[in-house]
Amino acid sequence: MAARPVAPTAPELVLETETGAMLMTPVRDYSVGRDPRCDLVLDDSRVSWHHAVLHPDAGRWTLHDEDSTNGTYADGCRVHAWDVGPGSVIHFGSPADGPCAVLVSPAPHAPRRRPTAVSMPVLTGTFRQPATVRPLPARTVRIGRAADNDLVVDDLLVSRHHAELRVRSDGSYEIADLGSHNGTYLNGRAVTGPDAADVGRGDIVGIGHRAYCLVGDELQEYVDTGEVSLDVQDLTVAVDRGRKTLLDHVSFPVGEKCLLAVVGPSGAGKSTLLGALTGQRPADHGTVLYDGRDLYRDYAELRQRVGLVPQDDILHAQLTVRAALGYAAELRFPQDTAKAERRARVDEVIRELGLEQRARQPVHSLSGGQRKRVSVALELLTKPSLLFLDEPTSGLDPGMDRSVMHMLRGLADDGRTVIVVTHSVLSLDVCDRLLVLAPGGRVAYYGPPGDALAFFGFAEWPEAFEAFERDQDRDWAGEYRSSPFHRRYLADASDQPRRPRQGPVIITPPPRARSRVAQLGTLVRRYTAALAADRTFLVIMIALPFVMGAMARALAGGALTRETAMNTLLILCVGGVLTGAANAVRELVKERGIYRRERSVGLSRSAYLMSKVVVLGTVTVVQAVVLTLVALLGVDLGAPGGTGVLMPPLIELCLAVALLAFTAMTLGLLISALVRKEEVTMPLLVLLAIVQVVFCGALLPLHGVPGLEQLSWLVPSRWALGAMAGTVGLSRIVPGDLTTDPLLRHSPGIWLLDLAMLVVLSALFLYVVSRLLRRREPAIVRG
C-alpha cells in the first residue's frame, strides 16, 4: 500500500512589532486587534477590536482581515486574504503610518522557549515569559530593595533586606524570609519564622511584584507589570444555610488592560460579586484565576496586587491631598522605606492622576469627581494590577460621571485590569466589556457594551431594568447561554483550564507592613493633624470646658456650702461626661469605611483603637483639668482640715474629673462603634448625659435600692461623684439621706475604690469597642 502523503507544516515565524516580538508556532491561529485578549494587542484607534487573524495552513501562513474598519495592508495594498512569510511587512489601520508588524524566521541557533517557560504551570499558574534569566546561583543570594543585595528589587513593597535563596551542600535550594514586612511566599504560601522552606524545580517564590522560579539550570524572574487577566469560574454564594442564592454559577473572562463594568438591578449580587472577586468575602464555590493563579489559594501573596476603592471615600477630609496620600503610604509600605522614597511615590501617583493643582487642597474642598480621583490615587500607591471600584460615580452629576469613567479608561490603557460596579449606564461606551447580572445573581449578558441593549431587545436601559424587576421568572441566564454572545465572549474566550475548588477557602490575615508601635505613631500623627485642621472641632474643644466651668463657678460662688456643694459637683460630673463623650461619639462611625479598607491591607486593630485613645484621651484630660480649674480655683472647698484624702483637694478633684472625662470618652467610642449611622450619635449623647445625671447619686438615693444600685455601678459619674464627695467631705457639708452613701466617705480606701472603678470601666468599655470593631471588619482579617 502506498504511503499516505503528509501535509506540509507551516514554518515557525517571529512576529516583530515596536513593543516586542512573539514566536508563532503552526498549532493555532493568532489574532490581532484592540481587544486585550488578542494575541497581538495594538492600542491604536485606527485598529479594529478584532482586526485580523494569522492562520497556518498547508505549509504556509495566511493573513485574513476580519472586516476591519480601516483595513489591513501588505506591500502597500489593502488585503482581505494574503499569504505571508519571512520578510512580509503588514500595516494595520493605515498603509502609511499604521501600526506595523514584520514577519521573520527565528534564529537557527536561538534557544527555544515555550510561551510557558515554567516547568509546572498547573501548580504555579505562571504562563508568561520571564523578564530575566540567570544561571542558578552556586551560593546564597540575598534579595531586597537595598543596593547591597545580590538581587536588587526596585519595589517599595519589598523590604531593604527581604529574603535569601540558599544553596544547601547537596545542591538543593531553600528560601528564608529575613523578617520582611510584606512577607515571602512559596507557591502562594507565606514563609514564616526562622526556618527556611525547600524550593524545588518549578516552585514559585513570590516577593513583592516579582516571582522567581527554578527551571532547569536557570533562575527565572517574572515581573507583574499590571497586564494581567482574570478568569472567573462558576462563582456561587448562598446564605441562610443555602436557602437563598446571591451568586449563581457566575463565570466570565477579563483580558489584560480591560475595563469591565458590572451593572444590574438592586439585589442582583453586584456587591457580593465584588466581595468574591477581591477576596473580602470568598465565594462558597468556584474559582477566581489571577493570570492563571488561584486567587483564593495564593491570596496571601496576591492580595497586594489587588486594589479596592469602596463606594465611600477612604480619606480624612480635613487633610490635604498630599498629606492624606503620605500617611497612607507610610502605613502601607515597609517600615524601612525612607521618607524620600515614599514622597517620590506619592508625587508619581499625583502626576498620574492629574492632581498636581490639587495637591495642597484639603480633601473636603474638592469636587466629588476629584475626591474619587484621590481615593483611586491612594490605591495606586502600591501599584495594583487589578483595580476594583464600587459605585465610583454614585452621587455625581453626568459630567463628573463621564470624567471618572474616562479616568478609569486611562488606567486600564496604562496597563491594569479595572472592574467597576456601577448603577450608572451613562458611560458604558468607554468600557471594553459589560457584565449584566439578573436577579438571583445570574449572568444575563457578558460582551461588548454596545450590543447589550439590542441583545435584550430594548432601546433604553431603564426599560431593561424594569423588565428585570417585572419578569422575575424569565430565564435571563438561559437565554444568554444559548446565544452566540455566550460562545464568543465567554465559552470560547478563555484559554484557562477549569479549576474546580477542593475544600473550603482558608485565607490568613494580611501581614503588617509596619509594627504595631510604628503604626500607632503614624496613626497618632495623622489623627492629630486631622483634628487640628478641623476648625469647628477646635472651637468646641476650647470653648466647652470654659463654658461648663463658668457655669459651675457661678453656682459655687466663693465657697462650697450646703446650698451649692451638691449642685456644683453635679455640674462638674455633667461637664466631664459631655466633654469626654462629645469628643469621641462620632469618631469611629465616621471613619468606618477608612478603617475597613486599611484593616484589610494590614492595619492593626489595637494600633487604630489606641491612636484614638491617645489623642482623644490627651485632649479630654486637658479639657477636664481646665474645666475643674475654671470652676473651683480660688473657691473654699470646705475639705476636712483643708486637706483632701491623700493629696491637696483641688488636685484630687482635677484627677476625679479627668478620669471621669476619660471614661466618658471611652463610652463615647463604644457608642460610635455600636451605631450604623453618624446621625444617631447626637441623640444618644443627650441620652447618655441624662443617664449620668440620674444615676450619679446626686438626685436619687441609690445605696440599698435593689436593681438601681447595681445598675449604677456601670455609670462612670456614680464613681466620680463619690470621689469628689469624699475629697470635700460632702456628708459634713450637706448632711442628709443622699450623702450617707458609703461611696461618698472621706476615706482613702473608698476614694481609691472610686477612682479604680473608673479605670476598670474604661478598660471594659475599650474591650467592648475592640469586639465591636472586629464585627465591622471584612471576614478575612478577623483575628
ABEGO torsion letter per residue (X at the ends): XBBBBBBBBBBBBBBBBAAEBBBBBBABBBBBEABAABABBBBBAABBABABBBBBBGGBBBBBBAGBAAEBBBGGBBBABBBBBBGBBBBBGBAAABBBBBBBBBBAABBBBBABABABAAAAGBABBBABBBBBBABBBBBEABAABABBBBBAABBABABBBBBBAAGBBBBBBAGBAAEBBBGGBBBBEABBBBBBBGBBBBBEABBBBBBEABBBBBBBAGBBBBBBBGBBBBBGGGABBABBGBBBBBBBGBBBBBBEBBGAGAAAAAAAAAGABBBABEBBBBGGBBAAAAAAAAAAABBBBBABBBBBAABBAAAAAAAAAAAABBAABBAAAAAAAAAAAAAAAGAAAAAABBAAABBAAAAAAAAAAAAAAAGBABBBBBGAABGBBAAAAAAAAAAAAAAAAAGBBBBBBBABAAAAAABABBBBBBBGGBBABBEBAAAAAAAAGBABAAAAAAAAAABAABBAAAAAAABAAAAAAAAAABABBBBBBBEBBBBBBBBBABBAAAAAAAAAAAAAAAAAABAAAAAAAAAAAAAAAAAAAAAAEABBBAAAAAAAAAAAAAAAAAAAAAAAAAAAAAAAAAAAAAAAAGBBAAAAAAAAAAAAAAAAAAAAAAAAAAAABGBBAGBBGGBBAABBAAAAAAAAAAAAAAAAAAAAAAAAAABABAAAAAAAAAAAAAAAAAAAGAABBABGBBGAAAAAAABAAAAAAAAAAAAAGAAAABBEAAAABAAABBBAAAAAAAAAAAAAAAAAAAAAAAAAAAAABBAAABX
